[in-house]
Amino acid sequence: MKKRILPLLGLLAVMFFFSSCSYNSMVKKDETIKSKWGEVQTQYQRRSDLINNLVATVKGAAANERGTLEAVVNARAKATQITVNADDLSPEKIKAYQAAQGELTQALGKLLSITEAYPDLKTNQNFLALQDEIAGTENRIGVARKNFNESVQDYNSSIRTFPANITAKMFGFKEKGYFEADATSQKAPEVKF
C-alpha cells in the first residue's frame, strides 16, 4: 500500500510545484498588463488635458469655427467618460474605449487642419507649442499601446499553453483584449492640393 501512495504523493507534489510556478507567473504577467494599461490611460489623459489649451488657443484666432471646436470638446467629454478597469480588460471593453478615443482623434485632426485657413494661428507660439506637445503625446500613446499589446500577447500565450492552461482555468485567468487598428485608419487619407 505504501509503495502505491508514495509515487502518487510524489506526482501530486510535482504537479503542485509546477502549478504554483505557473500561477505566480500568471499573476506577474497580469500585473504587468495592469501597469501597461495605466500607462496607456496616462497618455490619453495627457492628450485630453492638452486639448483644452489647444481649443482655447484656436478659439481666439478662429472664432467662426465653432462647430469644429464643439465637436472636439464633445468628443473629449465622451472619451473621458469611458473608463476601463484594469481588472476587466476584455476585448469588448478595450474596443469601446478605443472607439471613443478614435472619435477624439478624428475631431482633433479636424481642429489641427483649421490652421491652414488662419495664417495668424500658424505663427502663434502657444498654438505651435501645443501642436508639438500633442504630436509628441500621440507618439507616446502609440508606444504605450504597443507595450500594452506585447504584454497582453505574453499573458494570453502563457494562459493558453500547457500545463499553465490548467492552472489558468482553475484560478479563473481569462484572456485580455488587444488594442486594434481603428477602422478608419484602414483607408489611406486623401491629399488634395
Secondary structure as the mmCIF struct_conf table of DSSP 4:
data_model
#
loop_
_struct_conf.conf_type_id
_struct_conf.id
_struct_conf.beg_label_comp_id
_struct_conf.beg_label_asym_id
_struct_conf.beg_label_seq_id
_struct_conf.end_label_comp_id
_struct_conf.end_label_asym_id
_struct_conf.end_label_seq_id
HELX_RH_AL_P HELX_RH_AL_P1 LYS A 2 ALA A 61
TURN_TY1_P TURN_TY1_P1 ALA A 63 ASN A 64
HELX_RH_AL_P HELX_RH_AL_P2 ARG A 66 GLN A 81
TURN_TY1_P TURN_TY1_P2 ALA A 86 ASP A 87
HELX_RH_AL_P HELX_RH_AL_P3 PRO A 91 SER A 113
HELX_RH_3T_P HELX_RH_3T_P1 ILE A 114 ALA A 117
HELX_RH_AL_P HELX_RH_AL_P4 PRO A 119 THR A 123
HELX_RH_AL_P HELX_RH_AL_P5 GLN A 125 ARG A 160
BEND BEND1 THR A 161 THR A 161
TURN_TY1_P TURN_TY1_P3 PHE A 162 PRO A 163
HELX_RH_AL_P HELX_RH_AL_P6 ALA A 164 PHE A 171
TURN_TY1_P TURN_TY1_P4 GLY A 172 GLY A 172
HELX_LH_PP_P HELX_LH_PP_P1 GLU A 175 PHE A 179
HELX_RH_3T_P HELX_RH_3T_P2 ALA A 183 GLN A 186
BEND BEND2 LYS A 187 LYS A 187
HELX_LH_PP_P HELX_LH_PP_P2 ALA A 188 VAL A 191
#
